[in-house]
Amino acid sequence: MSLHAAKVADALLSNVDQVVRGKRAEIRLALCCLLTEGHLLLDDVPGTGKTSLAKAIANSIAGTWKRVQFTPDLLPTDITGVMVFDQRTSTFTFREGPVFTNVLIGDEINRGSPKTQSALLEVMEEHQVTADGVSRLVPRPFFVIATQNPRDFQGTFPLPDVQLDRFAMRLTLGYADAETEISILDGFHRHRSQDDLSPVTDPEELDRAISEIDSVEVVRSVNDYIVQIANATRAHPDLRLGVSTRGTLTMLRTARAFAATDERNYVTPDDVKSVAAPVFAHRMALTAEAELRGSRIESVLADIIDDVPVPRTREG
C-alpha cells in the first residue's frame, strides 16, 4: 500500500497544529473524518477553537471553501441556491448557493431553524442539490464542517437524529491545558490567524488519498466486532436509539483512515476503539429514564465496548 494518505494527513496535521495548539489527537481524528469524505460536527462551548479548527482545515486545502453563519432567519435557499428570473431572457436560472464548494463551514449550525438545517440533508448524503426538479452535483471532494454550541445554550435548535446521523464524526475540543494556554498567550498576535495558513494539499491529491483508504485491509473478525458493538447499542435498555447501519459503514471507513494515518494497511480492534466515541456516540440517544438518572452516552458506550469480546487479529 502507498503511504500517500499518511503523508497527506501528516502535512495537514502539521499545518493545522500551527493554529489549533495542543489538540493533535483531536486534529488527527478530524482529518480521519475528511479522509472518509465524511462530514464533521464540532460540538463545544464558545471560545474553544471550533471555528478556528474548521477554518484552518479549509485553508490547508487548495480548493474552494465557503462559510455560512447560521441564524434563526436564514433560509434554506440561502444555503442551497435559488431559481431567479432573468428579465433579459425571460427565463429562470439557478443561482448556486454556498454548498457548491469543496469545504462548507456551517458556523453555529444549531442556531438555524429546523427547516434551514434540513436543507443540508440531501447534499450531505448524495452530494447534490435538487431545485425545480433538476439535480446539480456539488464539487468533489465535498465536506461539511459544522460547529455548534451545547443544546442548553439560549437560542439553539437541537439537530434532529436524522441529521446527526449524516455527520461521520462529532468532536469536542475542550479547554486547552494550562501550559498550552500560556504558550498561546505568549505567542498571541492580533493580526495573525488561521487565514494566514498556506495550503499543503489540493482536492485532486486529497481525492487520491480518500480513494486509497478503501485498500486498507479489514478482516472479517473486525467487521464482526463493529457489528457486535452496534447491535449492543440497539439492544441496550438505557438507549432509545442505537447505531444505524450508516454508522457501522462510517466506522469501517474511519477505522481504515485511522490505520492509514498510522502508516498501516490493516485495521485492528484498537483502531475501532480509538474512533468509537466520535463516530458512534452522537448516533445514540438515551431513554428518558436514563437521562433522569444522570446517565451519559459516552459512559454507556464505554461499558458496551468493555463487554464486547475483542477478536484476535494478526496483532492479537
C-alpha positions in Angstrom: 0.0 0.0 0.0 1.2 3.5 -0.8 1.7 5.8 2.2 0.1 8.7 0.3 -2.8 9.0 2.7 -0.5 9.1 5.7 1.7 11.8 4.0 -1.3 14.0 3.2 -2.7 13.6 6.8 0.7 14.4 8.3 1.1 17.5 6.2 -2.4 18.7 7.1 -1.9 17.9 10.8 1.4 19.9 11.0 -0.3 22.8 9.2 -3.4 23.0 11.4 -1.4 22.5 14.5 0.1 25.9 14.0 -3.2 27.5 14.7 -5.0 25.0 17.0 -2.4 24.3 19.6 -2.3 21.3 22.0 -5.1 19.3 20.2 -3.1 17.0 17.9 -5.2 14.0 18.8 -8.5 15.8 18.0 -7.0 17.2 14.8 -5.9 13.7 13.7 -9.5 12.4 14.3 -10.9 15.4 12.3 -8.5 14.6 9.4 -9.5 10.9 9.5 -13.1 12.1 9.1 -12.0 14.1 6.0 -10.2 11.0 4.6 -13.5 9.2 4.5 -15.1 12.2 2.7 -17.3 12.4 5.8 -18.8 15.4 7.5 -17.6 16.8 10.8 -19.6 18.2 13.7 -17.6 20.3 16.3 -19.6 20.5 19.4 -18.3 22.5 22.4 -18.8 25.7 24.4 -17.9 29.0 22.9 -14.2 30.0 22.7 -12.6 26.6 22.5 -11.4 26.9 18.9 -14.2 25.2 16.9 -14.4 27.8 14.1 -10.6 28.2 14.2 -10.1 24.4 13.5 -12.7 24.4 10.8 -11.1 27.4 9.0 -7.6 26.0 9.5 -8.6 22.8 7.8 -10.3 24.7 5.0 -7.3 27.0 4.4 -5.0 24.0 4.3 -6.7 22.6 1.2 -6.1 24.5 -2.1 -9.7 24.2 -3.1 -12.7 26.4 -2.6 -14.4 26.9 0.8 -17.3 29.0 2.0 -18.7 29.9 5.4 -22.3 30.2 6.4 -23.3 31.8 9.7 -26.5 30.1 10.8 -29.1 32.4 12.3 -32.8 31.9 13.0 -33.8 34.0 9.9 -31.5 32.1 7.5 -33.5 30.4 4.7 -32.8 27.0 3.0 -32.2 28.7 -0.3 -29.5 30.9 1.3 -27.6 27.6 1.6 -28.5 25.5 -1.4 -29.3 28.2 -4.0 -32.4 29.6 -5.7 -34.1 29.9 -9.1 -34.1 33.6 -10.2 -35.9 35.2 -13.1 -33.8 36.8 -15.8 -35.8 39.6 -17.3 -33.5 39.9 -20.3 -34.1 36.3 -21.4 -37.5 35.8 -19.7 -36.2 32.5 -18.2 -35.4 31.2 -14.8 -31.8 30.3 -14.0 -30.3 28.7 -10.9 -28.1 30.8 -8.7 -25.8 28.5 -6.8 -25.7 28.7 -3.0 -22.6 28.3 -0.8 -22.9 24.5 -0.8 -21.2 24.5 -4.2 -17.7 24.3 -2.8 -15.2 21.8 -1.6 -15.5 22.7 2.1 -18.6 24.3 3.6 -18.2 25.7 7.1 -21.6 25.9 8.9 -20.9 28.1 11.9 -23.2 27.6 14.9 -25.5 25.3 12.8 -27.9 24.8 15.7 -28.8 28.5 15.7 -30.6 27.9 12.3 -34.2 26.9 12.2 -35.0 23.1 11.8 -36.3 23.9 8.2 -32.9 25.5 7.3 -30.9 22.8 9.0 -32.8 20.2 6.9 -31.6 21.9 3.7 -28.3 20.2 4.2 -29.7 16.6 4.4 -29.6 15.9 0.6 -26.3 17.4 -0.2 -24.6 15.8 2.8 -25.8 12.3 1.8 -25.9 12.5 -2.0 -23.5 15.3 -2.9 -26.2 17.0 -4.9 -28.8 19.8 -4.7 -32.2 19.4 -6.3 -34.0 22.6 -7.3 -37.0 22.9 -9.7 -36.8 19.2 -10.4 -33.2 19.3 -11.5 -30.3 17.7 -9.5 -27.0 19.5 -9.6 -23.8 17.9 -8.3 -21.5 19.7 -5.9 -17.7 19.6 -6.4 -15.8 16.6 -5.1 -14.4 16.1 -2.6 -17.1 17.8 -0.6 -17.0 18.2 3.2 -19.3 19.9 5.7 -17.6 21.1 8.8 -20.2 22.4 11.2 -19.9 23.9 14.7 -22.5 24.1 17.4 -22.9 25.2 20.9 -24.3 22.8 23.6 -28.0 22.4 23.3 -28.8 24.0 26.6 -27.4 27.4 25.4 -30.1 30.1 24.6 -31.2 30.5 21.0 -30.3 27.0 19.8 -32.4 24.4 17.9 -31.2 20.8 18.6 -30.2 18.9 15.5 -32.6 16.1 14.8 -31.4 12.5 15.0 -31.7 12.1 11.2 -29.3 15.0 10.6 -26.8 13.9 13.4 -26.6 10.6 11.6 -25.4 12.4 8.5 -22.2 13.5 10.3 -19.5 11.0 10.2 -18.0 12.2 13.4 -18.7 14.6 16.3 -15.7 16.0 18.2 -15.3 18.1 21.4 -12.1 20.0 21.7 -12.3 21.0 25.3 -10.3 23.7 27.0 -6.5 23.9 26.4 -4.3 22.7 29.3 -2.5 25.4 31.3 0.9 25.1 29.6 -0.7 25.2 26.1 -2.8 28.2 27.0 0.2 30.1 28.4 2.1 29.4 25.1 -0.9 30.7 23.2 -0.9 33.9 25.2 2.9 34.3 24.8 2.7 34.0 21.1 -0.6 35.9 20.5 -0.6 38.4 17.7 -3.9 40.0 16.8 -3.1 40.2 13.1 -2.2 36.5 12.8 -5.0 34.0 12.3 -5.9 30.7 10.6 -6.4 32.7 7.4 -2.6 33.1 7.2 -2.1 29.3 6.6 -0.9 28.2 3.2 -2.5 25.1 1.5 -0.5 21.9 1.8 -2.7 19.8 -0.4 -5.3 20.2 -3.2 -8.6 18.5 -4.0 -7.0 16.1 -6.5 -4.4 14.9 -4.1 -6.9 14.7 -1.3 -9.3 12.7 -3.6 -6.4 10.3 -4.3 -5.8 9.8 -0.5 -9.6 9.2 0.0 -9.6 6.5 -2.7 -6.6 4.9 -1.1 -8.4 4.3 2.2 -10.5 1.6 0.6 -7.4 -0.6 0.1 -6.8 -0.8 3.8 -7.4 -4.4 4.8 -10.2 -5.3 7.3 -10.6 -8.9 8.3 -14.0 -10.4 8.9 -13.5 -10.7 12.6 -13.0 -6.9 12.8 -16.2 -6.3 10.8 -18.0 -8.7 13.2 -16.6 -6.7 16.1 -18.0 -3.5 14.7 -21.4 -5.1 14.2 -21.5 -6.6 17.7 -20.9 -3.1 19.2 -23.6 -1.6 17.1 -26.1 -4.4 18.0 -25.3 -3.9 21.6 -26.3 -0.2 21.4 -29.6 -1.2 19.7 -30.5 -3.6 22.5 -29.2 -1.6 25.5 -32.0 -0.8 28.0 -30.7 2.7 28.6 -30.8 3.7 24.9 -33.9 4.6 22.8 -31.7 4.9 19.7 -28.8 2.7 18.7 -26.2 3.0 16.0 -27.5 2.8 12.4 -26.1 0.8 9.5 -24.8 4.1 8.2 -22.9 4.3 11.4 -21.3 0.9 11.0 -20.3 1.8 7.4 -18.8 5.0 8.7 -17.0 3.2 11.4 -15.4 0.8 8.8 -14.1 3.7 6.7 -13.0 5.8 9.7 -11.1 2.8 11.2 -9.4 2.4 7.9 -8.4 6.0 7.8 -7.1 5.9 11.4 -4.9 2.9 10.5 -3.7 4.6 7.3 -2.6 7.7 9.3 -0.6 5.3 11.4 1.1 4.0 8.2 -0.6 0.6 8.4 -2.5 -1.2 5.6 -4.7 -3.2 8.0 -7.2 -2.4 10.7 -7.0 -3.6 14.3 -9.7 -3.7 17.0 -7.7 -0.9 18.7 -8.4 1.3 15.7 -12.1 0.7 16.2 -11.9 1.6 19.9 -9.9 4.7 19.1 -12.7 6.2 16.9 -15.7 4.6 18.6 -16.8 7.6 20.7 -16.6 10.3 17.9 -18.2 8.0 15.3 -20.9 6.3 17.4 -21.8 8.5 20.4 -23.8 11.1 18.5 -25.9 8.4 16.8 -27.1 7.1 20.2 -29.9 8.6 22.4 -30.7 7.9 26.0 -34.1 6.9 27.2 -36.0 9.4 29.4 -35.4 7.2 32.5 -31.6 7.1 31.8 -31.5 10.8 31.4 -33.2 11.3 34.8 -30.7 9.0 36.4 -27.9 11.2 35.0 -26.5 8.6 32.6 -24.1 9.7 29.9 -24.0 8.3 26.4 -20.2 8.2 26.4 -20.2 6.1 29.6 -22.8 3.7 28.2 -20.8 3.3 25.0 -17.6 2.7 27.1 -19.4 -0.1 29.1 -20.6 -1.7 25.8 -17.1 -1.7 24.4 -15.8 -3.3 27.6 -18.4 -6.0 27.4 -18.0 -7.0 23.7 -15.2 -9.6 23.3 -12.2 -8.3 21.4 -11.3 -10.5 18.4 -7.9 -11.9 17.8 -6.2 -10.5 14.7 -2.7 -10.5 13.3 -1.7 -8.5 16.4 -3.9 -10.4 18.8 
